[in-house]
């Protein structure tokens, strides 16, 4: 089952509720936290390959 895409409204609420001290990156949406962890622990190729189906990309990445 594919996760539902995050709407701009959800992202705007996360940024609006943020600290007065701005961050360079905000995690918003149901899968953002999981992908942040996966990006830290998985090799770059494995991480990229896991995102390709979610972004409806076909084929293999160019080298």
Secondary structure, DSSP 4 states (H G I P E B T S, - for coil): -PPPPPPHHHHHHHHHTS-SS--S----SSSHHHHHHHHHHS-HHHHHHHHHTTTT--SPPP-
